[in-house]
Amino acid sequence: MFIGFVVFIALGLVIIIYGRTILDILSAKEKNKIAMYIGLSMVPLGISWMIFFWGRILKNYRSIITLSQNSIIQKDAIFFTVKEYSLNDIEGYSDSIYLGDILMKTIVINLKDGSSIKILNYLTHNFENLKLTLKLLKIKRLKGK
C-alpha cells in the first residue's frame, strides 16, 4: 500500500512538473485543440471515479466470512482482525445491490447491535450457496432493509 502511494505521488509530481511539455507534444499536430483539452480533462475524472468505486468496495467488502454451526467468524482481510458473532447476535439477512448495478448483488447480514456484514457476489466464492446456508442455520430473511 505504501509503495502504491509513493508511485501515485511520483506520477503526480511528474505530471505537474512536465505537464506543459507533455501537453505541447500531444497537441503539436492537433487541429481541434479545444476538443483535445476536453478529452484530456476527462482522464482525471475517470481515475477519480475509479479510485472512489474500488475504495468503497475495499472499505465495505473486505471481510472473509466463515460460517459454522454456532457462529459467524468475520476476518478483516486488510487489518487481520477477527470478530466472532454467535447466531443469537444475528437479527437476519437481506438482499441488496451495490451502487445500483443489478449484476453486483450483496447479502447484508444485520446484527442486533445495529452493525452489518456485507457480502458482495464478485468477492465471494460460494455466493449462490450462501442463502441456502443461512436458511439451514435458521437465520431469518428480512424484507425491506
C-alpha positions in Angstrom: 0.0 0.0 0.0 2.9 2.3 0.8 4.6 1.6 -2.5 1.4 2.4 -4.4 1.1 5.7 -2.5 4.7 6.6 -3.4 4.2 5.7 -7.1 1.0 7.8 -7.1 2.8 10.8 -5.7 5.7 10.4 -8.1 3.4 10.2 -11.1 1.6 13.3 -9.8 4.8 15.2 -9.5 6.0 14.2 -13.0 2.7 15.4 -14.4 2.8 18.7 -12.5 6.5 19.4 -13.5 6.4 18.2 -17.1 2.7 18.6 -17.8 3.1 21.6 -20.0 5.8 19.9 -22.1 3.8 16.7 -22.4 0.7 18.8 -23.4 2.7 20.7 -26.1 4.0 17.4 -27.5 0.5 15.8 -27.5 -1.1 18.8 -29.1 1.6 19.7 -31.7 -0.4 18.3 -34.7 -3.9 18.5 -33.3 -6.2 20.8 -35.2 -9.1 20.9 -32.8 -7.3 21.7 -29.5 -10.4 22.5 -27.5 -11.8 19.0 -28.1 -8.5 17.6 -27.1 -8.4 19.6 -23.9 -11.9 18.5 -23.0 -10.9 14.9 -23.7 -7.8 15.1 -21.6 -9.7 16.7 -18.7 -11.9 13.6 -18.6 -9.0 11.4 -17.7 -8.6 12.7 -14.1 -12.4 12.4 -13.6 -12.3 8.8 -14.7 -9.4 8.0 -12.5 -11.1 9.7 -9.5 -14.3 7.7 -10.1 -12.3 4.5 -10.3 -10.5 5.3 -7.0 -13.8 6.1 -5.4 -15.5 2.9 -6.7 -12.8 0.5 -5.7 -12.1 2.4 -2.5 -15.7 1.9 -1.5 -15.5 -1.8 -2.3 -12.4 -2.1 -0.1 -14.0 -0.2 2.7 -17.2 -2.1 2.8 -16.4 -5.6 1.5 -13.0 -6.6 2.8 -14.2 -9.4 5.2 -13.5 -13.1 5.0 -16.6 -14.8 6.4 -16.6 -18.3 7.8 -19.9 -19.9 8.8 -20.1 -22.6 11.4 -22.9 -24.3 13.3 -22.9 -21.9 16.2 -21.3 -18.7 14.9 -20.2 -16.5 12.0 -16.5 -15.6 12.1 -15.5 -12.3 10.3 -11.9 -11.8 9.5 -10.7 -8.4 8.1 -8.6 -9.0 5.0 -6.6 -5.8 5.4 -6.1 -5.4 9.2 -6.3 -9.2 10.1 -8.7 -8.6 13.0 -11.1 -11.4 13.9 -14.6 -11.0 15.2 -16.9 -13.9 16.1 -20.7 -13.5 16.3 -22.9 -16.1 17.7 -26.1 -17.0 15.8 -28.1 -15.3 18.6 -26.3 -11.9 17.8 -27.8 -12.0 14.2 -31.1 -10.3 13.5 -31.4 -11.6 10.0 -30.2 -11.1 6.4 -31.4 -9.2 3.4 -30.6 -9.0 -0.3 -29.3 -5.8 -1.9 -27.4 -4.5 -4.9 -24.2 -2.5 -5.0 -24.3 1.1 -6.4 -27.4 0.4 -8.4 -25.8 -2.3 -10.6 -28.0 -5.4 -10.9 -25.0 -7.6 -11.6 -23.3 -6.7 -8.3 -25.5 -8.4 -5.7 -24.9 -8.3 -2.0 -26.2 -10.1 1.1 -26.3 -7.9 4.2 -26.3 -9.8 7.5 -27.8 -7.5 10.1 -26.6 -7.8 13.7 -28.7 -6.9 16.7 -26.2 -4.2 17.8 -27.1 -2.3 14.6 -23.9 -3.1 12.6 -23.9 -5.3 9.5 -21.7 -7.6 7.5 -21.9 -7.0 3.7 -21.0 -9.8 1.3 -20.5 -9.0 -2.4 -21.1 -11.7 -5.0 -17.9 -10.9 -7.0 -15.8 -11.3 -3.9 -17.4 -14.4 -2.6 -16.5 -17.9 -3.8 -19.8 -19.7 -2.9 -22.2 -16.7 -3.0 -25.0 -18.7 -4.6 -24.9 -21.3 -1.8 -24.8 -18.6 0.9 -28.6 -18.0 1.1 -29.2 -21.8 1.5 -26.6 -22.0 4.2 -28.1 -19.0 6.1 -31.5 -20.7 5.8 -30.1 -24.0 7.1 -28.6 -22.1 10.1 -32.2 -20.8 10.7 -31.3 -17.1 10.2 -34.4 -15.3 9.0 -34.6 -13.3 5.9 -35.6 -9.6 6.4 -37.8 -7.8 4.0 -37.4 -4.1 3.2 -34.0 -3.4 4.5 
